Amino acid sequence: VPLERSKLRHTRGVLSMGRGSDPHSGGSSFSLLLGDAPHLDGEYTAFGVVLEGDEALSQMEQVETRKEGIFVMPKDRIEISQTKVVHAAEAVAI
């Protein structure tokens, strides 16, 4: 998937496309940011944001992690059991 630069900044709660060293190599991996990461702005595609449920992010911050290159990942898999897609026009009202 080619890199799509957006105006959405990489801040807490943002969903960002994962990729390899080629900026146009996005696939099915993504990151859910637990903090601000301005160094990713313009380099990775940010495509969503958590509107409700910050307590879930706080719980994710408590899990044990491992470092793999520049990435910090949970030692054990975290599964997202429920999501809801809200279009930008609807998100303004939330």
Secondary structure, DSSP 8 states (H G I E B T S, - for coil): ------S----TTEEEE---SSTT---S-EEE-SS--GGGTTTS-EEEE--S-HHHHHHHTTS-EEEETTEEEESS-----------HHHHTT-
